[in-house]
Amino acid sequence: MPLLIVLLGIIILLVLVSKLRWNVFIALLITSFILGLLNGMNLTDILASVLTGVGETMGKIVLIIVFGAMLGKLIEESGAAHTITYWFISIFGEKRLPLALMLTGFAIGLPMIYNASFLVLIPLVYTFASTTKFPLIYLGIPLCATLSVAHGYLPPHPAPTAVAAMIHANVNLTLLYGIIIAIPAIALAGPFLASFYKKMIVQPPKELFTPREFKKEELPKIGISLFTVLIPIILMVTGALYNLFVGTTGKLSGMFTFISDPNFALFFAVMIGIYTLGTRRGKSMDKVMKSLTDSVGSVALIVLIIAAGGAFKQVLIDSGVGKYIEFIAQKIDASPLILAWGTAALLRLALGSATVATITAAGMILPLVTGTGVSPELVVLATGSGSLMFSHFNDTGFWMFKEYFNLSIKQTFMTWTVMECIVSLAGLLGVLTLNWIL
């Protein structure tokens, strides 16, 4: 019976979001209350669960999301993304332009959310397609595959960071494992897949986007651009490696734990970026501060959705559904990693948003993590990779890709949807392989 109630709740969520076009944040809160009532909770207890879930989730990830948005704004407005792209092209040459764009996507996509990094880099894809005569899709697929993997797999992106907080996974170790499994996923869904689309000729829609033009002297130097962009990743990975090879005890462990915490790592990167990508290049402090303030508004809805996902998770736990799911999972005797991936994949198919699918699935699979001995970091990655599966009409990423690359519906399924399925399945395979090795 509890599983049927959960299924009914997901159907209600699907109807509210897809059919009635309700805001996802409101829809998740309503669904949480309905699930609580159907499971015998009273309204006061449901409200307490919702507030607890929102508070616990926000306390762990809100600063990460806000600082990530601020860093992304600095990268965008300074031209650092352009500098990094041109540098990779100078190294690999025009013949390996897809590889250069893939690496650019990885560098820029690590600290920036998908939509922001896509909009920053898409004008460069247009420019290179025009100047090199490479097909637009041939250049776009490697970039978008990389951005999608970073969005779905890797902290400090909102969804994987929130899930890591929910199931008490080590964020730095999740990032390290995520980078390992991201490499083959990006290679398969990026340059390899793009090679099949060399004959797909489409033209960019001129009216859709006006590229931001930078003069060469306006762009920051490559050293300072890469350093600023990669500060949070360097600090987080350093902390993860220290814990792996040295341990969590000792004189230096406290320092490494502090500097590698994603809250501090992103805050430190923003502080450095204010100087290196802002005031050092002649911008007034007032202008820099206004940009940072504006950047927070761009992630407000993401923060609210994740907060509502935390409420949904807490209601499932407090209503007893979590215990029931744990009992059923023990009867099925299936790998928690496969169950996490499958749950997120089905929710992505139904709900469209990878972020919503990840957060919702996390609440359902939380009971599977405790007592199984499976690495919670790998559960985060399995859930995140599952959330990238089956992208279609109800996914904003599907429509964004279609419109910016001027594709038909059929072509979008042949390119974007296939790419998303590859990164999702490659992620699952990578997680299972890493679990076997560990």
Secondary structure, DSSP 8 states (H G I E B T S, - for coil): -HHHHHHHHHHHHHIIIIIS---HHHHHHHHHHHHHHHTT--HHHHHHHHHHHHHHHHHHHHHHHHHHHHHHHHHHHHTHHHHHHHHHHHHH-GGGHHHHHHHHHHHHHTTS-HHHHHHHHHHHHHHHHHHH---HHHHHHHHHHHHHHHHHH-TTSHHHHHHHHHTT--HHHHHHHHHHHHHHHHHIIIIIHHGGGTT------TTT-------GGGS--HHHHHHHHHHHHHHHHHHHHHHHHT-S-STTHHHHHHHHSHHHHHHHHHHHHHHHTTGGGT--HHHHHHHHHHHHHTTHHHHHHHHHHHHHHHHHHHTTHHHHHHHHHHHHT--HHHHHHHHHHHHHHHH--HHHHHHHHHHHHHHHHTTT---HHHHHHHHHHHTTSS--TT-HHHHHHHHHTT--HHHHIIIIIHHHHHHHHHHHHHHHHHHHH-
